[in-house]
Amino acid sequence: MTEMDAIDWANRIRYHAPRWESTVEAHEAVRKIIEETGLELAKFVNPGREFSLMLTKLEEAQMWAHASIARND
C-alpha cells in the first residue's frame, strides 16, 4: 500500500466526530429521509426477498450518506 493509500485508508476507518452543528443536522436529515422513504415504499412493495433487499439497499444508502458527511465535514 502506498503512503497515500494508507492515509486514505486511515481516514476511511477512523471515527469522525461531528465538528459542526450543520453536520449533526445533516446526519439527522439523512436518517429522516431514509426512514420516510422506507415507510412510503413499504406501502407498495410486497413482503419477500425483494422487500428485504430494498431495505438493505436503503440501509446502505444511509451508511454511505453518513460516511460522506462525516469524512468530508
C-alpha positions, 0 to 999 in steps of 0.5 A: 500500500502506498503512503497515500493509500494508507492515509486514505485508508486511515481516514476511511476507518477512523471515527469522525466526530461531528465538528459542526452543528450543520453536520449533526443536522445533516446526519439527522436529515439523512436518517429522516429521509431514509426512514420516510422513504422506507415507510412510503415504499413499504406501502407498495412493495410486497413482503419477500426477498425483494422487500428485504433487499430494498431495505438493505439497499436503503440501509446502505444508502444511509451508511454511505450518506453518513460516511460522506458527511462525516469524512468530508465535514 
